[in-house]
Amino acid sequence: MAPSRLDAILHGEAEDRVRLRALPGFARIVRGAASKLCTCYQGDHIFSRLMNDRGRLTLFSLMIDMHFEPASAQGLTSGRLKAEASALDICSPGRVTAVLAACRMFGLVAAAPDADRRRRRLVITDKLLDMHKARWGLMLEALAEMRPEGALGLRHLHNTAFIAPYAAALLEPLREGWRPIVDVPSIEMFVDRDGGLMLAFALFGNAERGTPLSAAGLARTYRLSRSHIVDILQKAVESGLARRVDDRAQGGPGFVAEPALIEAMESLMATALVRQSRAVRRGLEAVEP
């Protein structure tokens, strides 16, 4: 049987992740990146309440990819985003409407002039793109400590000719139905909850220190309700991904990552960094032929 398009896109990535994780300092580097990503995602609390982390990240990736399409293409429109989000099982059309309304309110998308008035094309603003460049930059900084693609990506991160194919490459497997949790199923309970991925990053980034993170502190940091956070973390405890510490002498009450979560997050970060490597190479084809 001929390989599927998704198989072709991801060919060799599993082996590449193994090689990356075997590099000296990998665990330290990705823990540091996770801690920095926590800071980047603190401003997402409004969108966290609109949809889960998995859906939100994929939806914004679609918006960026559509934005960079040529003027002759359909581009980013509300109708098209709803259709693709529904087809990819990201979220309902109504949820897309809510996200776009919030994006307009916060200056993340705007209406674009279009000769075809029926199309009502939208554009993402520099504000939204800069948010994603900051997150991509953190991943590329981590990658730069291990592979040359990291520094090359950072060098071109503000070049539109690079960003368009780079962002398209990051989205490519997602359009074919792949999701990171296919390779790291144990963290599904985090990514399917509002703000859950931020909590996983926080626990992982804090793992070496070992100081328990309190639910109240996490609620203040990420502007989520304490009861919501406790519910997520309690389920993580039940799944063997986190441990509750009640002893005040040990820094409790709070939660710490268990080895199973550390392993899962290292695997997730390896997956993301390998995807970054490939996306950088795709972008370089456009600027360094």
N, C-alpha and C positions, 0 to 999 in steps of 0.2 A: 504494500500500500504506500502510495506517495505521501511524504510528510505534509502536514497541514501548514498553512501560512504561519500560524502561531509557532509551530515547531521550528520553522525556518528562522523566525525572528529571534527565538530564544536559544537557538542551537549553540551549544558549548558553554552556556552561562552557568550551569550547575557545576561544571568542572572549574570554571573561572572563579566561582565563589569559594570553592575549596582552596584554590591557590591563594586567594586574597586573605582568607582567614589564617593561613599558615604563615603569613608574613610576621616578622617580629614587631611587636607593638600594636598589632591590630586591635586587641581588646581595649587597650588604653585609648587609642585614637577614636574608636567609635563611641566609647563612653563619653569622651569629651564632646564629640559632635552631638550626641543625644542631649547633653546638658544645655548646649547652646541652642539646639532646636526648641527646647522647652521655652526659652525666652522668646524666640521668634513666634511661636504659636500662642503666646499669651493674649495677643490682640484679636484672636479668632473667636472670642466668647459669644458674640452675636450669632455668627454662622454656626457655631457648635450647637446652638439651641434650635437651629432650623433643620439640621440633618446630621447624620453620623459622620465620623471622620473619614471612613472609606468613601462614602458617596461625595462628600464635599471636595476632597482632594481630586477625585476623578472628574467631577463636574468642572472645577476650575481649570484643570488641564485641557478639557475639551474647549472651554472658552478661549484659552490662550491659543490653541492650535487653530481654531476657526478665525480668530482675529488676524493671524498672520497669513491667511490665504490671500492669493492675488485679488486685485480689485475686480477682475472678471469672474471670480468664483462667487459662490453664494455667501460665504463669510459667516459671521456670527449674527444670528437672528434668534429671537425668542422661540419662534416656531421650530426652527431646526434644532435648537438646543433641547427643547422638550422632546422632540422625536428621537434624538440620539440617546438622551438620558433614559427614556423609556425602553428603547430597543436594547440598551446595554444593561438594563435592570439596575440603574443607579438610583433613580428616584422617580416619583410621579410628576406629571406635567404641572400640577399645582404647586409642588415643592420647588420646581424650577422658577415658577412665577414669583414665589416668595423670596428666593435667593436673588433673583434679578432685581426685585424691588429694593432689597437691602443694599445691593451693589450700587444701584442708582443713588440711594439715600447717602451712602458713604463715599460717593465719587469714584467708584471702582469701574463703572461702565458708563458710557454715554452714547447718545444717538449719533450716527454718522450720516453726513450728507450722501444721498444716493440718487442717481438719475432715475432709477426705478423706485417710485414711491411706494409700490406695493411691498417691497422687500423689507423695509424698516431695519436696515442693517445697524448693528451695534458695534462699538469698539471698546476694548478695554483701555483704561487710562494708565498713565505712568505710575499712578499710585498702586494699582493692583499688580502691575508688572514688577515694580520695585520690591513689593512684598515677596514675590516668588524668586526674584533674583537674589534677595538676601538669604532665602532658604537654600536655593541651589548653591549659592556661594559657600555656605557652611559645609555642605556635602563635598563640594569641590576642594575646599581647604583640607578636609579630612583625607580625601583621595590623593591630594598632592603630597601627603606624607608617605604615600606608598607607591604611587604610579605617576608617570609624566602627564597623563591626561588631565589630572587635577589642575596643575599649573597652566596647562594650555587652555582649559576651559575658563579658568579665572581671567586669563588674558583677554578672552574674547566675549566675556559675559555681557558687555554693554554694546556689542556689535549686532545690530538687527539681522544682518546677513547670516550670522552664526546662530542667533537665538531661535529663529524660525525653524530650521531643520533640527536643531538640538531639542526644542520642546516637542516637535512632532515625533522624534525618535523615542522620547520618554513616554509619550502617549500610545505609541504604536501597538504594543502588546495589550494594553488596556482596551483598545478598540476591538481586539480579537477575543475579548472575554477573559483574559488573564487578570488575576489580582495577586498582589504579594502574598496574601494569606494562603494561596494554593501551596506555596512552598513552606509557609510557617503557620499551619492551621491553629496552633495553640493560642495565638494572640487574637483570634477572631472575636473573642469576647470583649476585647478592648476596642478594636476598630469598628465594631458594630454599635458602640455606645457613643453618645454625644460627649466629646472631650476625652474619651477613653484612651486614645493614642497618646495624648499629652501625659496622662497619668503613667502609662507604660514607659514613656521616655523618662519621666521624672524618677520613677523607681529604678530604672536601669542606670541612669546617669549618676544616681546616688549610691549605687550598689557597693562601690569600693569603700566609701566612707562608712557605710553600715548604720548610719544614724536614722532611726525611724522617721518617716514623714507623716505628720499628723493630717487627718482628714480636714480639720479646720484650716490648717495652713495651706493645703492644696486648694481648698475652696476659695480662699482669699486670692491666691495667686492666679487661678484660672477662671475666677468669677463664675463658678458653678455652685450649685447648692451642696451643702455638706451631706445631706441625705443621699443625693445622687452619687457623690464620690464614695461614700461608705458602701453603698449598694454594689458599685463596680468592684471596689477593693475586697469586699467580703466574698464576692463570687471568684475573685482571683485567688483568695485564700483557699476556698473550697476546691479550686482547680489545681492547687499546688504551685501556683505562680508567685504568690506573695505570702508573707507571714505577718500576723498581727503581734505586736509587742506591747504588752500592757504594763510591764515593770518600769516604773519611773527611773529606777537606777540604771536602766539600759536605754533611757531616752524616750520611753513610752509615755503615753499611748501613741501608737503610730503603726506604720506598715513598712516592711522592707522587702526587697526582691528576693525570691528564692532562686536557686541555681537553674531551675527550668525556665524561668522568665529571662534570666541573663543569657542563657543559650539561645532562646527564641529571638531575643532582640539583637544579639550578635548576628544571627542568621538573617534577620530582616535587614540590618544595616549592610551586610555583605551583598544581599540582593539589590538594594538600592544603589550601592556604590558600583557594582558591575553594570547596572543599567546606566548610571552616570557615565562610566567609561565609554560605553557604546554610543551614547548620545553625543558626547564630546567628539568622538571620531566622525559621526555623521555631520555635525556642525562644521568641523574642520574641512570636510570635503567641499563645502560651499565657499570657504574663505581662503583655503590654501590648496587649490587644485594642483 
